[in-house]
Amino acid sequence: MHMDTISLLYIFIFGALVGSFINVVALRHNTGRSAMKGRSVCYGCNKELRWYELVPIISFFFQGGKCLRCKTKLSWQYPLTELFTGLVFVGIALRQIYLWPVYSAFQHGLLYSILFFFYYALVFSLLMVIVLYDIRHMIIPNGFAYTFIFLSVAKLLVFLVCRGFSLSFIDIFDVLAPLILFLPFAILWVASEGRWIGLGDAKLAFGIGALIGFIPGISTIILAFWIGAVWGVILLLKNSISRHGNKKIGMKTEIPFAPFLVLATLIVFFTHIDLLGLGTFLSFLR
């Protein structure tokens, strides 16, 4: 299976367009405005945006990062989300090409490969919405969390059906992965009464376990805490150096954890990294 540069460019553009919609969903959720209806407006002057002000990535730089009318500065969230989503979509496409030897073993392998591309594109788009909303509001809406869990569990059920419900030793861990990843977060949530970790993060961990399995899931959780720790140190250093602003960052400062979980999920999804060498260990035990 081969995909040329032009095809990847089209996939990137498609991802950037989806990224633009992701911004709309994240910004309009729980505001009373529908993500599916109504033209986008400038939040500074409330004027409807013209089509050339809505071109993903390009419009932001064409306008100098400002509204053409009122000159209100636009958030970097817009182009960064569009760029990142486009790159993720390209990454998913390249991953499907890499896995073509697996899909080619099936009678309708090409169809399965395409369907899984759109499946992963949908799942990671949803995770992007969760990240943006969590950054802004420090909470993961139940609707988003449960939709992610539903999509992830659906994939797990497909896996079980393909296996004919005949599971190997390692497969059993993959089936139990949602609960294994969920429980530590849930325990921390209960023990701290929600001060250390949010229940939304526990639900996210459940979905991650169902989506990528036990070994990748464990690597994801560990990597997420590492990334979170590094980010916390960066914020503390920035706070100690900066002489401007009244907002002080300390050890008790609340930081959204969903971005670290999702970033770690993407890294593990694309690299298949096994941080603890659990694959070798479990293979030895069976």
C-alpha positions in Angstrom: 0.0 0.0 0.0 1.4 3.4 -1.0 0.3 7.0 -0.5 1.9 9.9 -2.3 2.7 13.4 -1.0 -0.4 14.9 -2.6 -2.7 12.4 -0.9 -1.1 13.2 2.5 -1.5 16.9 1.8 -5.2 16.4 1.2 -5.4 14.5 4.5 -3.6 17.3 6.2 -6.1 19.9 4.8 -9.0 17.6 5.9 -7.5 17.4 9.4 -7.0 21.2 9.5 -10.7 21.7 8.6 -11.7 19.3 11.3 -9.4 21.2 13.7 -11.3 24.4 12.9 -14.5 22.6 13.8 -12.9 21.3 17.0 -12.3 24.9 18.0 -15.9 25.7 17.4 -17.2 22.7 19.5 -14.8 23.4 22.4 -15.6 27.2 22.5 -19.4 26.8 22.1 -20.0 23.9 24.4 -22.3 24.8 27.3 -22.6 28.4 26.0 -26.1 27.9 24.6 -24.8 28.2 21.0 -24.9 25.2 18.7 -21.7 24.0 17.2 -23.6 23.0 14.1 -25.6 26.2 13.5 -24.7 29.9 13.3 -21.8 31.6 11.6 -18.6 32.2 13.5 -18.2 35.7 15.0 -15.4 37.8 16.4 -15.6 37.7 20.2 -14.4 41.3 20.3 -16.8 43.1 18.0 -19.4 40.3 17.5 -19.3 40.7 13.7 -19.8 37.6 11.5 -16.6 36.4 10.0 -16.3 36.2 6.2 -15.2 33.0 4.4 -11.7 34.3 3.9 -11.4 34.9 7.7 -12.1 31.2 8.3 -9.5 29.5 6.2 -7.7 27.1 8.6 -4.2 28.3 9.6 -3.8 30.7 6.7 -6.4 33.3 7.8 -4.8 33.7 11.2 -1.5 34.8 9.7 -3.1 36.7 6.8 -4.9 38.8 9.4 -1.8 39.2 11.5 -3.4 37.4 14.4 -6.0 40.1 14.7 -9.7 40.7 13.7 -9.7 42.7 10.5 -12.4 45.1 11.9 -11.8 45.7 15.6 -8.1 44.6 15.7 -8.8 42.3 18.7 -6.0 39.8 19.1 -7.0 36.3 18.1 -6.0 33.3 20.2 -3.1 31.1 19.1 -5.5 28.2 19.9 -7.0 28.5 16.5 -4.0 27.9 14.2 -2.3 25.6 16.6 -5.3 23.3 16.9 -5.8 23.2 13.2 -2.1 22.5 12.5 -1.9 19.8 15.2 -5.1 18.1 14.0 -3.8 18.1 10.4 -0.5 16.5 11.6 -2.4 13.9 13.7 -4.5 12.9 10.7 -1.4 12.5 8.5 0.1 10.4 11.3 -2.9 8.2 11.4 -2.8 7.7 7.6 0.9 6.8 7.8 0.2 4.4 10.6 -2.4 2.7 8.5 0.0 2.3 5.7 2.6 0.9 8.1 0.0 -1.7 9.3 -1.1 -2.6 5.7 0.6 -6.1 5.9 -1.9 -6.8 8.8 -5.0 -5.5 7.0 -4.0 -7.2 3.7 -4.5 -10.6 5.3 -8.3 -9.9 5.4 -10.6 -10.1 2.4 -11.7 -6.5 2.7 -8.4 -5.2 4.1 -8.5 -1.9 2.3 -12.0 -1.1 3.5 -11.0 -2.0 7.1 -8.0 0.2 6.9 -10.0 3.2 5.7 -12.7 2.6 8.3 -10.1 2.5 11.1 -8.5 5.7 9.8 -11.8 7.5 10.2 -12.4 5.8 13.5 -9.1 7.0 14.9 -9.6 10.5 13.3 -12.9 10.7 15.2 -11.5 9.5 18.5 -8.6 11.8 18.5 -10.7 14.8 17.4 -12.9 14.1 20.4 -9.9 14.0 22.6 -8.7 17.3 21.2 -12.1 18.8 22.2 -11.7 17.4 25.7 -8.2 18.9 25.9 -9.2 22.4 24.8 -12.3 22.4 27.1 -10.3 21.1 30.1 -7.6 23.8 29.6 -10.2 26.5 29.6 -12.6 25.3 32.3 -10.6 22.7 34.3 -13.3 20.1 33.8 -14.1 17.3 31.4 -17.8 17.3 30.4 -19.5 14.0 31.0 -20.9 14.0 27.4 -17.4 14.1 25.9 -16.0 11.6 28.4 -18.8 9.0 28.0 -18.7 9.3 24.2 -15.0 8.6 24.3 -15.6 5.6 26.5 -18.3 4.3 24.2 -16.1 4.6 21.1 -13.2 2.9 22.9 -15.2 0.1 24.3 -16.8 -0.5 20.8 -13.3 -1.0 19.4 -12.5 -3.4 22.3 -15.7 -5.4 21.4 -14.6 -5.5 17.8 -11.3 -6.9 19.0 -13.1 -9.6 21.0 -15.3 -10.6 18.1 -12.3 -10.8 15.8 -10.6 -13.1 18.3 -13.7 -15.2 18.5 -13.7 -14.5 22.3 -10.7 -16.8 22.5 -8.2 -14.8 24.5 -4.5 -15.4 25.1 -2.9 -14.6 28.4 -1.9 -11.0 27.2 -5.3 -10.5 25.6 -6.9 -10.9 29.1 -4.9 -7.9 30.3 -6.1 -5.8 27.4 -9.7 -6.6 28.2 -9.1 -5.7 31.9 -7.1 -2.6 30.9 -10.0 -0.1 31.2 -10.5 -1.1 34.9 -6.8 -1.4 35.7 -6.2 2.2 34.4 -9.4 3.6 35.9 -9.0 2.3 39.5 -5.8 4.2 40.6 -7.3 7.5 39.4 -10.6 6.7 41.0 -8.9 5.9 44.3 -6.9 9.2 44.2 -10.1 11.0 43.5 -11.9 9.5 46.4 -9.0 9.8 48.8 -8.4 13.5 48.0 -12.1 14.3 47.6 -11.3 15.6 44.1 -8.4 17.8 45.1 -5.6 15.8 43.6 -7.3 14.5 40.5 -10.6 14.9 38.8 -13.1 12.1 38.2 -13.1 13.1 34.5 -9.4 12.1 34.3 -10.4 8.6 35.7 -13.0 8.3 33.0 -10.5 9.3 30.4 -8.0 6.7 31.7 -10.8 4.1 31.4 -11.3 5.0 27.7 -7.6 5.0 27.0 -7.3 1.5 28.4 -10.1 0.3 26.1 -8.7 2.1 23.1 -5.0 1.0 23.2 -4.8 -1.9 25.6 -2.9 -2.7 28.8 0.8 -2.4 27.9 0.4 0.9 25.9 -2.1 2.1 28.5 0.4 1.7 31.4 3.1 3.5 29.3 0.6 6.3 28.6 -0.2 6.9 32.2 3.5 6.9 33.2 4.4 9.2 30.3 1.5 11.5 31.2 2.8 12.0 34.8 6.3 12.6 33.5 5.1 15.2 31.0 2.9 16.8 33.7 5.9 16.9 36.1 8.1 18.6 33.5 5.4 21.1 32.7 4.9 21.8 36.4 8.6 22.5 36.8 8.6 24.8 33.8 5.7 26.8 35.2 7.4 27.1 38.6 10.6 28.3 36.9 8.7 30.7 34.8 6.9 32.0 37.8 10.1 32.6 39.8 11.8 34.4 36.9 8.8 36.5 35.7 8.3 39.9 37.5 5.0 40.6 35.8 1.5 39.4 36.7 -0.2 38.8 40.0 -1.0 35.1 39.4 1.4 33.1 41.5 2.0 29.4 40.7 2.7 27.0 43.5 2.6 23.4 44.4 -1.2 23.6 45.1 -2.0 25.3 41.7 -4.6 23.4 39.8 -3.4 22.1 36.4 -5.6 20.3 33.9 -4.3 16.7 33.4 -6.3 15.8 30.3 -3.7 17.5 28.0 -0.9 15.3 29.4 -3.0 12.1 29.1 -4.0 12.9 25.5 -0.5 13.9 24.4 1.0 10.7 26.0 -1.7 8.6 24.3 -0.7 10.1 20.9 3.0 9.4 21.6 2.4 5.8 22.6 -0.2 5.3 19.8 2.4 6.3 17.1 5.6 4.9 18.7 4.3 1.7 20.4 6.8 2.5 23.2 6.8 0.1 26.2 8.3 2.1 29.0 8.4 -0.7 31.6 9.1 -3.6 29.2 5.8 -5.2 30.2 5.5 -6.9 26.8 8.7 -9.0 27.5 7.7 -9.6 31.1 4.2 -10.9 30.2 5.5 -13.0 27.4 7.9 -14.6 29.8 5.0 -15.4 32.3 2.7 -17.1 29.8 
